[in-house]
Every structure is written in C-alpha cells, then in structure tokens.
Amino acid sequence: MKILLTGATGYIGKRLLPVLVEAGHEVTCCVRDLSRFEPPESLKQKISIIKLDLLDEASLSNIPKDIDGAYYLVHSMSASSDYKLLEQQSAVNFRNALAITNAQHVIYLSGIVNETNLSEHLSSRKNVEDELKRGPYQFTTLRAGIIIGSGSASFEIIRDLVEKLPVMITPKWLNTRCQPIAVSDVISFLSKSIFDQKTYNNNFDIGGPDILSYKQMLLGLARVRNLNRKIYIVPVMTPKLSSYWLYFVTSTSYKLAVSLVHSMKIEVVCRNADLNAIIGIKPKGYTEALENAFSKIESNEIISSWKDAYASSGMDINISDFIKIPTFGCFKDERKKTYQNHENSIQRIWSIGGKKGWYYGNWLWKARGFMDKLVGGVGLRRGRTSKDTLQAGDALDFWRVLYANKEEGRLLLFAEMKLPGEAWLEFKIVDEELIQTATFRPLGLWGRLYWYSVLPFHGFIFKGMLKKLTA
C-alpha cells in the first residue's frame, strides 16, 4: 500500500519509516526541509520524498493523489507562542489536502486526554484530532502518555534528573500518576493499526502495564542505574519555579519545560487496553523499557532523538537558508594546518562535541555554554545523538549540523546559542590541509562588540582545536 508519512524527520517518524518499508509499504516521506532529511542508504531506493509545509497550502499540492493511507505525526510544544492556532490550521490544511486523494485511512498520534481540565498542549492535540476526524477517510487516534526510549524527551529528562541529582527537592506534581510506554511498542501500535478496520473511526489510549507516579519513575530509573537517590516533595514550588528547575537541571528548553510542567500536573492513565487485544500486542513494562533504552545508548544505536528537533533550541530554521555562508558584512577567523593522517582527522572532526568535548579549552566551551543557559539559550546540555556519526539537522551542543559529508571532508555547523548575530563553524579538508573557519554576521553595534570581546579567546581555542584535529 502507498503511505504518506508526515514528521519523517521526527523522533517517531524516523523509527516508523523502516518498519513500514519492511512491511512492504511504499512510503512517501514529507519534510519541510529537503536538506535536513538523510535516510539510511538501505531505504533510499524504497521511498520517495516530497517537500511539504502544512502551513503553506501551495506545498500541499505535492501530496500524491494515489496514496492509500497517511500518518499525522506533526506537533510542537515550543516552536512558537501561538502554536495552538498554528497546529489547528496545519490540521485543517492537511485534512483538506487529503480530501482530494485516494486516502482510505489516517492515523494520528496524540497524547492521552481523558481529563476535562487539559494543559494547553494537550488541549491543542485534542483540537487537532477534532479537525482531522472531519475528513472523508477512516480515522484513528492513538493516544500515548510518557514515551520511554533512547532519545525521547521524557526519558532524557528523567535520566538527567536521576544521574545529576543525588538529592531532589521537587514540586508536588511528582505525585501525579501516568502510564509510560516503550517507544518500540508505540511503533508497533502505529504500524499494525494502519488499514485495520477494527480501529476505524475510533481513538485508543496506549500505554505499558505499569501505572506510576513521576516520583516512582525517577526512583525506578535510579534502581536500573544502581544509584541511591532521595526525593523530597514540597508544596510551595510554583509552575514557573518548576519550569526553571527542569530547564537548568535537564537538557530541555525553557519553553518545552513550561509545557511539560503544565502537562505533568494532569494524570495521564489509559482508560482501557482494548487495542492490545485488537492488534495482538503485549506492551513492555517500565523497567524493561528503561533497560532497552540504555542498551541502545551503550551500543550507540540511537535511531532518533528529540534533541535533533528544532524545538530543542526554540528556533525554526530551514537548513537551506543557512548552508551558504555569507561574506558581506561578516567577520571571519580562518586557520589552516596540514594534517598528519586524513582518516584520523576526519574521525576526530566527526566525533567532536558531546562527551568528547571540543579537544581544546573545554573549560571555556563549558563557560560559554553556562552563560548561554543563563540567558535562556540551549547551552551545551544537548550533547549529540551518536558518538561518531553526524548528519544534516542533528543537534551538536549549541550548534546545528547544516552539512556533513565525510567523503568530501566537510562539516558545517550553525550556532543556536543566544547571539547578537549569526555564526557558522566550518571544517573542510582541501588537498593536504584542514581549513577551520569561524564566520560571524553581527547584528548592529552589539554584534560587533561581541565579536571583538571574544576574539582573544578565539586565538586560544581555535588554534588549539585545529592542532588537535590535525595531529
């Protein structure tokens, strides 16, 4: 069958795509930025890719008319302050576009919304569901709560809290109950529900067998990691203080932290497990889901991460808009050095950042990351998804990968820290040399003052880094 997959670059979409292909479906992947989508070589010959922006009605004409079904995996909690209206309009545009295709079935992945007092982002998800189900096709909503898997936002936040804080003074919403589900089970439910008539025109809550409070989830992860942790709940922490607490301790952005805090005050427990019997799935328990996630991390097999979404930085950019580095009105720091071994240099470049660090003056990189975090930036907390591979769209500390080609020997990064301007960092191998170039396009007087204030540190950091990369 021919399936349209929206959100193909997202956390769930990246994992669902190979499963659909393996099941024999012809998949059309929808992406807003073609430069960002780099599917595995094993899939390239079996899929098609179209450029699609759900807020741009003209781009919706790219949807093939002969599709049989579609997945709607598009949502955002932090990209914009008025995201609720944007999400609703996206759903309306998508519904109208599918109305003139052969689509028989549409599946939407939403959040559990079984309370009348919903948070803003869960209310938005419900509005999207209401809009989508008005289409002339069979419609199914799968509602999930906390998704546990390597790279998921929920898992990474819980992991950050447990691994960083031996003692936690926490807000009272840690007593809220939820029903976590393993990401592998989410993918199974999604892939097995398509074209199943028993799921038509219905909604289902999907979750694992364990109903736990957030406190129990934190302590459960501590047990899996053999860590002794103490958690004390206080009733005086406001939502704003809770958001700051999550923001400074974990890798989440502040906007995402605010959305999560408001959601975590609401219980998300499945109403029933009807879909388990319909599809024939027995979901994994919380402990097994955690163990699987850590197994993927330890073996460097993280397929997707929420940190690679633009929402992790609060920015909404198209890679193609920044991949050509400007020259007019820019400051540039270019350094060249002959490398000792081509393969060694490439490997070091592709392993830069994250736990590996930046090879030289790491304390200065950490200080810059801390300063960025103080003014609401991403800091260094995002790290990197894979230890030794990079592709366009990946988050890399406070950078975004714009271009990564090992054979060409070129890596181009765009800064997502708070800056009075725009910044690029490029590594490029030409002949027998590694050319390392930092480019900054200042915004007004403050931008120029910023460049000159950090210039002395560039001589120290960039010279040392280049020396390490070419050794």
Residue, then its C-alpha position, 0 to 999 in steps of 0.5 A: m500500500k502507498i503511505l504518506l508519512t508526515g514528521a519523517t524527520g521526527y523522533i517517531g517518524k524516523r523509527l516508523l519509516p523502516v518498519l513500514v518499508e519492511a512491511g512492504h509499504e511504499v512510503t512517501c516521506c514529507v519534510r519541510d526541509l529537503s536538506r535536513f532529511e538523510p535516510p539510511e542508504s538501505l531505504k533510499q531506493k524504497i521511498s520517495i520524498i516530497k517537500l511539504d509545509l502544512l502551513d503553506e497550502a501551495s506545498l500541499s499540492n505535492i501530496p500524491k493523489d494515489i496514496d492509500g493511507a497517511y500518518y499525522l505525526v506533526h506537533s510542537m510544544s515550543a516552536s512558537s507562542d501561538y502554536k495552538l492556532l498554528e497546529q489547528q490550521s496545519a490540521v485543517n490544511f492537511r485534512n483538506a489536502l487529503a480530501i482530494t486523494n485516494a486516502q482510505h485511512v489516517i492515523y494520528l498520534s496524540g497524547i492521552v486526554n481523558e481529563t476535562n481540565l487539559s494543559e494547553h498542549l494537550s488541549s491543542r492535540k485534542n483540537v487537532e484530532d477534532e479537525l482531522k476526524r472531519g475528513p472523508y477517510q477512516f480515522t484513528t487516534l492513538r493516544a500515548g502518555i510518557i514515551i520511554g526510549s533512547g532519545s525521547a524527551s521524557f526519558e532524557i529528562i528523567r535520566d538527567l534528573v536521576e544521574k545529576l541529582p543525588v538529592m531532589i527537592t521537587p514540586k508536588w506534581l511528582n505525585t501525579r500518576c501516568q502510564p509510560i510506554a516503550v517507544s518500540d511498542v508505540i511503533s508497533f501500535l502505529s504500524k499494525s493499526i494502519f488499514d485495520q478496520k477494527t480501529y476505524n473511526n475510533n481513538f485508543d489510549i496506549g500505554g505499558p502495564d505499569i501505572l506510576s507516579y513521576k516520583q516512582m519513575l525517577l526512583g525506578l530509573a535510579r534502581v536500573r542505574n544502581l544509584n541511591r537517590k532521595i526525593y523530597i516533595v514540597p508544596v510551595m514550588t510554583p509552575k514557573l519555579s518548576s519550569y526553571w528547575l527542569y530547564f537548568v537541571t535537564s537538557t530541555s528548553y525553557k519553553l518545552a519545560v513550561s509545557l511539560v510542567h503544565s502537562m505533568k500536573i494532569e494524570v495521564v492513565c489509559r482508560n482501557a487496553d482494548l487495542n492490545a487485544i485488537i492488534g495482538i500486542k503485549p506492551k513492555g513494562y517500565t523497567e524493561a523499557l528503561e533497560n532497552a533504552f540504555s542498551k541502545i545508548e551503550s551500543n550507540e544505536i540511537i535511531s532518533s532523538w528529540k534533541d535533533a528537533y528544532a524545538s530543542s533550541g526554540m528556533d525554526i530554521n530551514i537548513s537551506d537558508f543557512i548552508k551558504i555562508p555569507t561574506f558581506g558584512c561578516f567577520k571571519d577567523e580562518r586557520k589552516k594546518t596540514y594534517q598528519n593522517h586524513e582518516n584520523s582527522i576526519q574521525r576526530i572532526w566527526s566525533i567532536g562535541g558531546k562527551k568528547g568535548w571540543y579537544y581544546g579549552n573545554w573549560l571555556w566551551k563549558a563557560r560559554g555554554f553556562m552563560d548561554k543557559l543563563v540567558g535562556g539559550v540551549g547551552l551545551r546540555r544537548g550533547r549529540t545523538s551518536k558518538d561518531t556519526l553526524q548528519a544534516g539537522d542533528a543537534l551538536d551542543f549549541w550548534r546545528v549540523l547544516y552539512a556533513n559529508k565525510e567523503e568530501g571532508r566537510l562539516l558545517l555547523f550553525a550556532e543556536m546559542k543566544l547571539p547578537g548575530e549569526a555564526w557558522l563553524e566550518f571544517k573542510i579538508v582541501d588537498e593536504e590541509l584542514i581549513q577551520t573557519a569561524t564566520f560571524r554576521p553581527l547584528g548592529l553595534w552589539g554584534r560587533l562588540y561581541w565579536y571583538s570581546v571574544l576574539p582573544f579567546h578565539g586565538f586560544i581555542f581555535k588554534g588549539m582545536l585545529k592542532k588537535l584535529t590535525a595531529 
